[in-house]
């Protein structure tokens, strides 16, 4: 039986400030790897599922760091392509003790932005059961938009379950109108859509999770889970819906990566045969765990840590 998840995106070098303050005043940075899809791949691998990453990297120090880190986290890097012309993107992130950090991207003209439909055709999808996409890769260029559509087509040809997280990055799109049209078109062809209620306001004209779920089900999605922050998430499998409460945490350190953690929980739950509701509960748990760590993916748990968290933390009262 086929089992395993393909992800595609732009992993980047990450320079994290070692002290608080404006980025222009910080004298020291630590080095890591960032990217929404990288976070998901890391979390999936930590929970014991196969994850393979399709991307394109430059032959530079950041590219070497990314590839080494993929392998170190148990992620299949055999789908990684390389460019001798373009560089690997990177980003700066400030250190904060509360609230969201400053983030600056240096990704224009990156190797990942040249990923093409022809590149996708080099990849064998037949041994995998799942494809996970986000709205970040298609935001980069016309080439990556075509590559994303080709991935969706190949997934359909090979019978893969396709999940999609809008993960909106308005600053990367040519216009808000192009973003909304493309994201909603892509979502309509997926088995599972994972919007946030704030994204719903932009994409569907409503923050109401019931209306967001209904919007994507009518558009063609098979199932929808709308994330509602600390309250939890509303899941709908096409016939029935359930509001799944979030988990109580006592100190929020950094919300970056919470949505990626949520996706990890949902996808691994479904890959293990859990119901949509129980997979959503797992997603809420990992999203909450992520908020208690300062890094994008350091808090992603293994099976033991996840079970311990879910057994010891109360649920939000709705």
PEBELUR-V494009 format. One record per pair of residues at least 24 apart in sequence whose ideal C-beta (glycine too) atoms are under 10 Angstrom apart, sorted by sequence separation. I is the first residue (numbers start at 1). J is the second residue. D is the distance in whole Angstrom. If there is no record, write none. Layout:
BEGIN
i = {I/I}
j = {J/J}
d = {D/D}
END
This chain:
BEGIN
i = {10/11/14/50/51/52/53/54/55/56/57/58/59/60/63/64/66/85/86/87/88/89/112/113/119/131/162/164/179/180/192/193/200/209/210/212/217/259/261/262/263/265/282/285/286/289/10/11/45/49/50/51/52/53/54/55/56/57/58/59/62/63/65/86/112/115/116/118/119/130/131/164/165/180/209/213/230/261/262/264/265/285/288/9/10/11/12/48/50/52/53/54/55/56/57/58/59/60/61/62/63/85/86/113/114/115/116/117/120/121/125/164/176/190/193/195/200/208/209/210/229/258/260/261/262/264/284/9/10/11/42/46/52/53/54/55/56/58/59/60/61/62/83/84/86/113/114/116/117/120/123/128/131/162/163/164/165/166/167/168/188/193/199/200/209/214/260/261/7/9/10/11/38/42/45/46/52/58/59/60/62/83/86/112/113/115/116/117/118/119/120/123/125/126/132/139/145/162/163/164/165/166/167/168/187/188/193/199/200/213/230/258/259/261/262/282/285/288/7/8/9/33/41/44/45/57/58/59/61/82/83/85/112/113/114/115/117/118/120/121/125/129/131/132/133/134/135/136/139/140/161/162/163/164/165/166/167/187/188/190/192/193/194/195/197/198/229/233/257/258/261/281/7/9/11/31/42/43/44/45/56/57/58/60/81/83/110/113/114/116/117/120/124/125/128/129/130/131/132/133/134/135/136/137/139/161/162/163/164/165/166/168/188/189/190/191/192/193/194/195/196/197/198/257/258/260/261/285/7/9/11/31/35/38/42/44/45/57/58/81/83/109/110/113/115/116/117/119/120/123/125/126/127/128/129/130/131/132/133/134/135/136/139/141/160/161/162/163/164/165/168/184/188/189/190/191/192/193/194/195/196/197/198/210/227/235/258/259/284/7/9/33/34/38/41/42/56/57/83/108/109/112/115/117/118/120/125/126/128/129/130/131/132/133/134/135/136/139/140/142/167/170/184/187/188/189/190/191/192/193/194/195/196/197/209/227/244/255/257/258/261/284/7/8/32/33/41/42/55/81/107/108/114/115/117/120/121/125/126/128/130/131/132/133/134/135/136/139/140/141/145/149/156/166/187/188/190/192/193/194/196/210/233/242/244/257/258/264/7/31/33/41/81/116/117/120/124/125/126/133/134/135/138/139/148/152/155/165/166/168/185/187/190/197/209/242/243/244/247/256/257/258/281/5/6/33/38/41/81/112/115/125/134/137/138/139/155/156/168/184/185/227/241/242/244/246/255/256/258/261/265/268/5/33/41/115/117/136/149/153/155/166/197/227/240/241/244/245/252/254/255/257/260/261/264/265/7/32/33/38/117/135/145/149/152/166/187/196/197/225/240/243/244/246/247/253/254/256/257/260/264/31/81/135/148/152/225/237/238/242/244/246/247/249/253/254/256/257/258/261/268/5/33/81/139/194/227/237/242/244/245/246/247/249/252/253/254/256/257/261/4/5/33/79/139/149/235/236/237/244/247/248/249/251/252/253/254/256/257/260/261/79/81/138/145/194/225/235/246/247/249/251/253/254/256/257/258/265/11/81/235/246/247/249/250/253/254/257/264/79/139/192/223/235/249/257/5/6/7/8/9/11/62/79/135/138/139/233/235/247/254/4/5/6/7/8/9/10/12/78/79/138/192/235/246/254/265/3/4/5/6/7/8/9/10/11/66/78/79/234/235/253/3/4/5/6/7/8/10/13/15/63/135/223/233/4/5/6/7/8/13/14/62/63/135/138/232/233/235/13/62/63/134/232/12/13/166/233/11/12/13/14/60/89/135/225/232/233/11/13/14/58/59/76/134/135/164/224/225/232/12/13/57/58/133/223/227/231/11/12/35/56/57/58/133/225/230/233/11/33/34/56/57/225/232/10/11/13/34/35/55/56/223/227/228/232/33/34/55/56/133/164/227/230/11/56/132/163/225/229/230/11/31/34/56/113/131/162/225/55/56/131/132/134/135/162/163/165/199/227/249/32/54/130/161/230/130/132/163/165/196/247/29/30/56/196/247/250/11/29/55/105/108/135/195/249/30/54/107/194/247/248/249/26/29/54/105/196/247/248/105/246/247/248/249/7/24/26/54/135/194/247/248/11/23/25/26/34/54/194/245/246/247/248/5/6/23/245/246/5/8/23/34/52/54/192/244/245/4/7/22/23/35/194/244/245/246/6/21/52/194/245/13/20/21/192/244/13/15/16/17/19/20/21/52/192/243/12/13/14/15/16/17/19/20/26/52/11/12/13/14/15/16/17/18/20/35/50/51/54/10/11/12/13/14/15/16/17/23/24/50/192/10/12/13/14/16/17/23/50/51/191/22/23/49/50/20/21/23/49/51/55/54/232/17/192/232/16/17/231/44/194/230/231/232/192/229/231/44/56/228/14/15/194/228/15/41/56/40/167/12/13/54/166/167/12/40/165/10/12/37/165/37/167/10/37/54/165/12/36/165/35/36/37/164/10/12/36/37/163/10/11/35/36/165/10/35/165/9/10/163/8/163/10/9/161/8/163/161/161/8/8/8/6/6/6/6/2/4/5/6/7/8/9/40/2/3/4/5/6/7/8/9/10/2/3/4/5/6/7/8/9/40/134/2/3/4/5/6/7/8/10/134/2/3/5/6/7/9/10/40/1/2/8/9/37/8/10/36/134/7/8/10/37/9/36/132/132/36/10/132/9/132/8/130/130/8/9/8/130/129/130/129/8/7/6/6/6/98/99/101/103/6/97/98/99/100/101/5/98/99/100/101/2/4/5/6/7/97/98/99/100/2/96/97/2/5/9/96/95/96/93/93/101/97/96/95/93/93/93/51/43/42/49/51/39/40/43/47/51/39/42/43/46/47/49/39/40/41/43/44/45/49/36/39/40/43/44/47/48/36/39/40/43/44/47/50/34/38/39/40/42/43/46/47/49/34/36/37/40/41/44/45/48/49/36/39/40/43/44/47/48/73/35/39/43/47/37/36/40/44/73/40/69/47/47/46/43/43/43/39/46/47/42/43/46/47/48/42/45/46/47/48/7/39/41/42/43/44/46/47/39/40/43/45/46/38/39/42/43/47/38/43/46/47/7/36/40/46/34/35/36/39/5/34/35/5/32/33/34/43/32/33/30/32/5/32/4/3/3/16/16/16/14/14/14}
j = {34/35/38/74/75/76/77/78/79/80/81/82/83/84/87/88/90/109/110/111/112/113/136/137/143/155/186/188/203/204/216/217/224/233/234/236/241/283/285/286/287/289/306/309/310/313/35/36/70/74/75/76/77/78/79/80/81/82/83/84/87/88/90/111/137/140/141/143/144/155/156/189/190/205/234/238/255/286/287/289/290/310/313/35/36/37/38/74/76/78/79/80/81/82/83/84/85/86/87/88/89/111/112/139/140/141/142/143/146/147/151/190/202/216/219/221/226/234/235/236/255/284/286/287/288/290/310/36/37/38/69/73/79/80/81/82/83/85/86/87/88/89/110/111/113/140/141/143/144/147/150/155/158/189/190/191/192/193/194/195/215/220/226/227/236/241/287/288/35/37/38/39/66/70/73/74/80/86/87/88/90/111/114/140/141/143/144/145/146/147/148/151/153/154/160/167/173/190/191/192/193/194/195/196/215/216/221/227/228/241/258/286/287/289/290/310/313/316/36/37/38/62/70/73/74/86/87/88/90/111/112/114/141/142/143/144/146/147/149/150/154/158/160/161/162/163/164/165/168/169/190/191/192/193/194/195/196/216/217/219/221/222/223/224/226/227/258/262/286/287/290/310/37/39/41/61/72/73/74/75/86/87/88/90/111/113/140/143/144/146/147/150/154/155/158/159/160/161/162/163/164/165/166/167/169/191/192/193/194/195/196/198/218/219/220/221/222/223/224/225/226/227/228/287/288/290/291/315/38/40/42/62/66/69/73/75/76/88/89/112/114/140/141/144/146/147/148/150/151/154/156/157/158/159/160/161/162/163/164/165/166/167/170/172/191/192/193/194/195/196/199/215/219/220/221/222/223/224/225/226/227/228/229/241/258/266/289/290/315/39/41/65/66/70/73/74/88/89/115/140/141/144/147/149/150/152/157/158/160/161/162/163/164/165/166/167/168/171/172/174/199/202/216/219/220/221/222/223/224/225/226/227/228/229/241/259/276/287/289/290/293/316/40/41/65/66/74/75/88/114/140/141/147/148/150/153/154/158/159/161/163/164/165/166/167/168/169/172/173/174/178/182/189/199/220/221/223/225/226/227/229/243/266/275/277/290/291/297/41/65/67/75/115/150/151/154/158/159/160/167/168/169/172/173/182/186/189/199/200/202/219/221/224/231/243/276/277/278/281/290/291/292/315/40/41/68/73/76/116/147/150/160/169/172/173/174/190/191/203/219/220/262/276/277/279/281/290/291/293/296/300/303/41/69/77/151/153/172/185/189/191/202/233/263/276/277/280/281/288/290/291/293/296/297/300/301/44/69/70/75/154/172/182/186/189/203/224/233/234/262/277/280/281/283/284/290/291/293/294/297/301/69/119/173/186/190/263/275/276/280/282/284/285/287/291/292/294/295/296/299/306/44/72/120/178/233/266/276/281/283/284/285/286/288/291/292/293/295/296/300/44/45/73/119/179/189/275/276/277/284/287/288/289/291/292/293/294/296/297/300/301/120/122/179/186/235/266/276/287/288/290/292/294/295/297/298/299/306/53/123/277/288/289/291/292/295/296/299/306/122/182/235/266/278/292/300/49/50/51/52/53/55/106/123/179/182/183/277/279/291/298/49/50/51/52/53/54/55/57/123/124/183/237/280/291/299/310/49/50/51/52/53/54/55/56/57/112/124/125/280/281/299/50/51/52/53/54/55/57/60/62/110/182/270/280/52/53/54/55/56/61/62/110/111/183/186/280/281/283/62/111/112/183/281/62/63/216/283/62/63/64/65/111/140/186/276/283/284/63/65/66/110/111/128/186/187/216/276/277/284/65/66/110/111/186/276/280/284/65/66/89/110/111/112/187/279/284/287/66/88/89/111/112/280/287/66/67/69/90/91/111/112/279/283/284/288/90/91/112/113/190/221/284/287/69/114/190/221/283/287/288/70/90/93/115/172/190/221/284/115/116/191/192/194/195/222/223/225/259/287/309/93/115/191/222/291/192/194/225/227/258/309/92/93/119/259/310/313/75/93/119/169/172/199/259/313/95/119/172/259/312/313/314/92/95/120/171/262/313/314/172/313/314/315/316/75/92/94/122/203/262/315/316/80/92/94/95/103/123/263/314/315/316/317/75/76/93/315/316/76/79/94/105/123/125/263/315/316/76/79/94/95/107/266/316/317/318/79/94/125/267/318/87/94/95/266/318/88/90/91/92/94/95/96/127/267/318/88/89/90/91/92/93/95/96/102/128/88/89/90/91/92/93/94/95/97/112/127/128/131/88/89/90/91/92/93/94/95/101/102/128/270/89/91/92/93/95/96/102/129/130/270/102/103/129/130/101/102/104/130/132/137/137/315/101/276/316/101/102/316/130/280/316/317/318/279/316/318/132/144/316/103/104/283/318/106/132/147/132/259/105/106/147/259/260/106/134/259/105/107/132/260/133/263/107/134/151/262/110/134/263/134/135/136/263/110/112/136/137/263/111/112/136/137/266/112/137/267/112/113/266/112/267/115/115/267/115/270/270/271/119/120/123/123/125/127/128/125/127/128/129/130/131/132/163/126/127/128/129/130/131/132/133/134/127/128/129/130/131/132/133/134/165/259/128/129/130/131/132/133/134/136/260/129/130/132/133/134/136/137/167/129/130/136/137/165/137/139/165/263/137/138/140/167/140/167/263/264/169/144/266/144/267/144/267/268/147/148/148/270/270/271/271/151/151/151/154/155/251/252/254/256/160/251/252/253/254/255/160/253/254/255/256/158/160/161/162/163/253/254/255/256/159/253/254/160/163/167/254/254/256/254/256/294/294/294/294/294/295/296/264/257/257/264/267/256/257/260/264/268/257/260/261/264/265/267/258/259/260/262/263/264/268/256/259/260/263/264/267/268/257/260/261/264/265/268/271/256/260/261/262/264/265/268/269/271/257/259/260/263/264/267/268/271/272/260/263/264/267/268/271/272/297/260/264/268/272/263/263/267/271/300/268/297/282/286/286/286/289/290/290/297/300/296/297/300/301/302/297/300/301/302/303/263/295/297/298/299/300/302/303/296/297/300/302/303/296/297/300/301/305/297/302/305/306/267/296/300/306/295/296/297/300/267/296/297/268/295/296/297/306/296/297/295/297/271/298/271/271/272/294/295/296/295/296/297}
d = {10/4/10/9/5/4/6/10/8/8/7/7/7/10/8/9/10/10/6/6/8/8/10/9/9/4/9/10/9/9/10/9/10/8/7/10/10/9/9/6/9/9/7/6/9/9/6/9/9/10/9/7/8/9/4/6/4/6/6/6/7/4/9/4/7/8/9/9/10/9/9/9/10/10/4/10/10/4/4/10/10/5/7/6/9/7/8/9/7/7/6/8/7/7/7/8/9/9/10/4/10/8/8/10/9/8/10/8/9/10/8/4/8/9/9/10/6/9/9/8/9/10/9/5/9/9/9/6/8/4/9/8/5/7/8/10/6/8/10/5/8/8/9/9/7/4/7/5/10/5/10/8/9/7/6/9/9/8/9/9/10/10/9/9/9/9/8/8/10/3/9/9/8/9/6/8/9/6/9/6/5/4/6/7/5/7/8/10/9/6/9/8/10/9/10/9/10/5/7/7/8/8/9/9/9/7/5/9/10/7/9/9/7/6/8/8/8/9/9/7/7/9/7/10/4/9/4/9/10/7/9/8/9/10/6/5/5/9/9/7/5/9/5/9/7/9/8/9/8/9/9/5/4/5/4/5/9/6/10/10/7/9/10/7/6/9/9/7/10/4/4/8/5/10/9/9/10/9/9/5/8/9/4/10/8/10/8/7/8/7/5/4/9/6/8/8/6/7/8/7/7/7/9/9/5/5/7/8/7/8/8/9/9/9/8/7/7/8/8/8/7/7/10/9/8/7/8/10/8/9/10/9/8/8/5/8/9/5/9/9/6/10/10/6/9/5/9/9/5/8/10/9/9/10/6/5/5/5/5/5/5/5/9/9/9/7/10/7/9/9/5/8/4/6/6/5/5/5/5/6/4/5/8/8/9/9/9/9/8/10/9/6/10/8/7/8/9/9/9/9/9/7/5/7/9/10/8/5/6/6/8/7/8/8/7/5/9/9/6/9/8/8/8/7/4/8/8/7/7/8/8/7/8/7/9/7/9/9/10/5/10/9/6/10/9/5/9/7/9/9/8/10/9/9/4/9/8/5/9/10/7/9/7/10/4/6/6/4/9/10/9/9/8/5/8/6/9/7/9/7/8/9/9/9/6/5/5/9/5/7/10/5/7/8/9/7/9/9/9/9/9/7/9/5/9/7/10/9/9/6/9/6/10/9/8/8/10/9/9/8/8/10/9/8/9/9/9/9/10/10/10/6/9/10/9/9/9/10/8/7/10/6/9/5/9/9/8/9/10/10/10/9/8/4/10/10/9/7/9/9/9/9/9/10/9/9/4/8/9/8/5/8/7/8/6/9/8/8/8/8/10/9/7/8/6/6/9/9/9/8/9/9/5/10/6/9/7/10/10/7/9/10/6/9/7/8/9/8/9/8/10/5/6/10/7/8/9/8/10/7/9/6/10/10/9/9/10/5/10/8/7/9/9/5/5/6/7/8/4/6/9/9/9/10/7/9/9/8/8/6/8/8/8/9/7/6/5/6/6/8/9/10/8/9/9/10/6/5/8/4/10/7/5/8/10/9/9/8/7/9/6/6/8/6/8/9/8/8/9/9/8/10/10/10/6/8/6/10/6/9/8/6/10/5/8/6/9/10/8/10/10/7/7/8/7/7/8/6/10/9/9/8/9/4/10/9/10/8/4/5/5/6/4/6/9/8/10/10/10/9/9/9/6/7/7/8/7/6/9/9/10/10/8/9/5/7/10/6/9/10/8/9/10/7/5/7/8/9/9/4/10/10/10/9/7/8/10/7/9/10/10/9/9/9/7/7/9/6/9/6/10/7/9/10/10/9/9/10/10/5/10/7/9/4/7/6/9/9/9/7/9/8/5/9/10/8/9/9/5/10/10/5/7/5/9/10/9/10/9/9/8/5/10/8/10/10/10/6/5/8/7/8/9/9/8/6/10/10/7/9/8/7/9/7/5/10/9/10/10/7/9/9/9/9/10/9/9/10/9/8/9/9/8/9/9/8/10/9/10/9/10/7/7/10/7/7/8/9/10/9/10/9/9/9/10/7/9/8/8/8/10/6/10/9/9/7/8/9/5/5/9/10/7/7/10/9/10/7/10/9/7/6/6/9/5/10/8/9/6/6/9/7/7/9/10/9/8/4/5/10/8/5/10/9/10/10/9/5/8/9/7/10/10/7/10/7/9/7/7/10/9/5/10/7/8/8/9/6/7/9/8/9/5/10/9/9/6/7/7/7/7/8/7/6/6/10/7/8/4/4/6/5/5/5/7/7/9/9/10/9/9/8/5/7/8/7/8/4/9/10/8/8/6/5/10/6/7/9/6/9/9/9/7/9/10/10/10/10/7/9/9/8/9/8/8/8/6/9/8/6/9/10/6/10/7/9/10/7/8/9/10/9/9/8/10/10/9/9/6/7/8/9/9/10/8/8/8/7/10/6/7/8/8/9/7/6/8/9/8/5/6/10/9/7/10/7/8/6/8/7/9/8/8/9/10/4/10/10/7/7/8/9/6/8/9/9/8/8/7/9/10/8/9/8/7/10/5/10/7/7/9/9/8/9/10/8/9/5/7/7/8/8/8/10/6/8/6/4/5/5/7/6/8/9/6/5/7/7/7/8/9/7/9/4/8/6/9/9/6/6/10/8/9/10/5/9/6/10/7/8/10/10/7/9/10/5/7/10/9/8/10/9/6/9/7/10/8/10/7/8/10/6/7/6/10/8/9/8/9/9/7/8/8/10/7/10/7/10/9/8/9/6/7/8/10/9/10/10/8/9/9/7/8/9/9/8/9/9/7/9/10/9/8/8/9/8/7/10/9/8/10/9/10/9/9/9/10/7/7/10/5/9/6/8/9/8/10/9/9/10/9/10/5/10/9/5/8/6/9/8/8/4/8/3/10/5/9/9/9/7/10/8/8/9/9/5/9/8/8/5/9/6/10/10/8/5/8/6/9/6/9/9/9/9/8/8/9/9/8/7/8/9/10/10/9/9/10/7/10/9/8/9/8/9/7/5/8/8/5/9/7/7/6/10/10/9/10/9/9/5/6/5/9/4/10/8/8/4/6/8/10/7/10/9/7/9/9/9/9/9/8/10/7/6/5/9/9/7/9/8/10/8/8/9/8/7/9/9/7/10/8/7/9/9/7/10}
END
